[in-house]
Amino acid sequence: MASLISCPHCGARPKEEFSIRGDAKLVRPAPDAGADAWYDYVYLRDNPKGRHSEYWHHSSGCRRWLIVERDTVTHKVHGVRDAALAKLGGEPA
């Protein structure tokens, strides 16, 4: 059985309709940050075990950016929310 992601706009859809884009908690450095800060931001990533928030793009559906909270061990999805609405409402990514 295919894994499903419950898009807040389209309903439950197969994971193949989505593209994963990375850590939703990553904070972009200030434009004038030093080279070390930019190097860390661009190249260094954690590989978390357990629940993790990630940006996913519903590329074959509504084309919205979503924040998907999933377990990186079991791949179980614990929650999905619209990334733009999360930012507008002051909700932490």
N, C-alpha and C positions, 0 to 999 in steps of 0.2 A: 504494500500500500504506500502510495506517495505521501510525503510530508506536506501538510497544509499550513499556510500562514493566513491568519484572519485579518485581511486588509480592512481598515475601518471604513473604506469607501466602496469596496467591491465584494466584501464577504470572504469566505474561505476559498483560497485559491492555491494551486500546487506551487511548491517552492521554486519550480523551474521558471515561473513567471517573474522572479525577482533576481536582482543582482545585489550581492553583498558589497558594501563599500567601506566598512571598517568601524573602528571604535567610536562610539557616540559620545564618549566622555573626554576625548582628546581635545586639549585647548590649544588653539593656534597662538604662537608667540606674537608679541607686538612687532610691527614692521621694523622698528629700530633695534630689535633684540640681536644679541651677538650671534656669531656663527655657530657656537656650540648649541645654543637653544634651537636654532633652525635645523641643525644636523639631527638633534634628538627628535624633533617634531617630524621630520621627513623620513628618517631611516630607522629609528628605534621603536619597536613595538613590544608590548607585553603579550604573552601568550597565556591568558587567564584560564584557569580550570574552574568550572562552575558557572553561575549566573553572570551574564555579561550583556551590556547594552551596545547594539550595533546599528549603524545606518544601513538600511536596505532601500533599494529603488525598485518600485513596481514597474519595471520596464516594459512588460507585456500586458499591462492593465491600465490603471488610471495615471501612471507615470508620476506618482507622488513619492516623495521621500518619507520614509517611515523609520521609527526607532523601534527595533525589535529586541525584546529582552529574551534571551534564550540561554539554556545551559549548554556550555561548550563540550560537556562530556556526553550527555544523553541526547542533545539536540532538541530537547523539549522546549517549545515556545511558551513563555510565561506571560507575555503581554506584547501588544503592538499599539503604537500611537502615531499619529501624524506628526512628523518632525517640525513642520512649519507652525502648527498649532501649539506644540510643546514650547517652542521658542516665544511665540506671541503671548502665551498665557503665563510666562515666567516660570513654567514648569521645568525642573532640571532635566537636561538631556541625559 
